[in-house]
Amino acid sequence: MASGLGVDAATAQRTAWIAKFFAARDLALGVGAAGGSRGCQTAACASDVSDFVAMVAAIRAGHVKTVPGLLVAATAAGAALAGGAALLVTRG
């Protein structure tokens, strides 16, 4: 993913473990949210918001290419909105 965002190959290779770390986090939160855990739903939504903010900051700082970065930011924003909507629908 990093190389698709325009990050140089050496940096992408050195930071691949970070991507795996966050992928594992998202998987665990997704499984918990699918299982009905409101805490996991909330944490997943919060992590999507933080992903959006981090990507916008990376775009503004010139760390990633604009168009791919905007696609990732839009995906994170969509996930955050869907997660927020799910929290509102399932509030108890």
Secondary structure, DSSP 4 states (H G I P E B T S, - for coil): -TGGGT--HHHHHHTHHHHHHHHHHHHHHHHHHHTT-HHHHHHHHHHHHHHHHHHHHHHHHTSS-HHHHHHHHHHHHHHHHHHHHHHHHT--
